[in-house]
């Protein structure tokens, strides 16, 4: 899944991260996930870069315990 240039929509990204779509919209930017907007106005689509999402997931790892 870590190909550069590939994008997931919000629903697929939320499923991949096991979070709700609403959580993703509210917290993505604050959490460090970068959103990309393709298009303008009501027809625009929000997407997440697959490689960036995977890198973000690795950064969330808690070491030790």
N, C-alpha and C positions, 0 to 999 in steps of 0.2 A: 504493500500500500504506500510505500514511501517514495513515490516517483515525484520529481519536481514538476511543477506546472499542472498537477492534478488538483481539482477542487471538489469539495463536498458541499452539498447544500446544508441548511441549518438543521433539518430533520435528521439527516444522516450523521452529521457531526454530533448532535445531541445523543443519538443512539450509540455512537462510537464511545462517547465519554460517559455514558450512563447517567445523563442529566436530562432535565426537561428542556424543551425548546424555550420556554419562558426564562429559565435560569440562564440559558446561553445568551439570549438577547440582553438580559439585565446585567450579567456579570462577565461576559467575554472580554471586553476591553479592560475592565478593572482588574481582571485576572491575568492579563497579558496575552490573551488570544487575539490575533489580528483578524478583523473582518474585512472582506473585499466586497465592494458594491459594483455589480455589472449592470449597466443601463442607468436610466434616469427616471425619476418620478415613480408612479405607481407600478410601472413595469420593471423596476429594478429588482435585481436578485442579490441576496447576500450569500456569500460563499466563504469557505475556509480552505486554505491551502493544506493539503494532506500532510506534506512533510513538516510544515510548521506546527500542525496539531500534534503530530507524533513527537516532535521535539519538545513541545510544551508538556506533554504527558510525562516524558522522561525527567523533566525539571521538577515535577511535582513529587517525585519519589522521596520518601522519608527514610533516611539511613539510620541504622542502629536500632536501639529499642530496648 
